[in-house]
Amino acid sequence: MFKILSRRDSSAILHTLDFHRYAIRTRHRVKLIINYAVSHNVRHLDIYLKCRFEQFPRCLFSCCTLTSLKLSVSLPQMYSKRVCFPNSLNLPASTSLSLKSFCFRVGDDGRVEPFSTLNNLNTSFEIELSAPSLITFNFKGIPLQKLRRSNGNLSTVKHVSFDVDNWLYRAATPLVLLNWLVELASIESLTITSTTLQALSLVPDLLKSEFSSLCNLKLLKVKKKYSLSVLDDGLVEFLLQNSPSAEVKIVDY
């Protein structure tokens, strides 16, 4: 592959690169290919590797021209260590992102926020979390993809906070948000903004649907934003139907 790239016109932009390999002799070759793609203003990058590969070159995660990124690394069974992603990404043009078999390091503040700067992201795939020690889950932004538990590894999550702005969400946001509440079924406290409730209210026939989640809820805190009056629409009662004795706090945000 690298011989092919090295012989092309070096002044020409590399628009798309699909690189799928099941065995690679050297990790150095992979880095050469990625460095070449980034230095030639690649826009769409699809990489699938089935080999022992621990680290992608840093330039990949600060590529200003990349609009679509798809990465998957499948490691041999005897090699359990997964590829670690950087703590933050700088991909200003990225609108589509797909990652498989990666792990994320927790920062000094106890948070993991690798996607906080991806403001143009509008396409991503289902999220599968494997976090058997996770206790607190805070989300602020637009939920675009469904959440899937990995072998019950979200059962340790006890405290959840959601803040979704009502003027930013997409058509799928209400149903995705409901999916997250269902998957985070064992939580004991839920903090949710009134704008998030407003997004949830757009789920068709929500109050008529069967809701089997939040059975262990002990505290529901609602933060009122922009003087919205969605608290009288039955949404609080909907969230409390399986935990009627839970404490409810309504505060200004």
Disulfide bonds with the S-S distance in Angstrom:
none
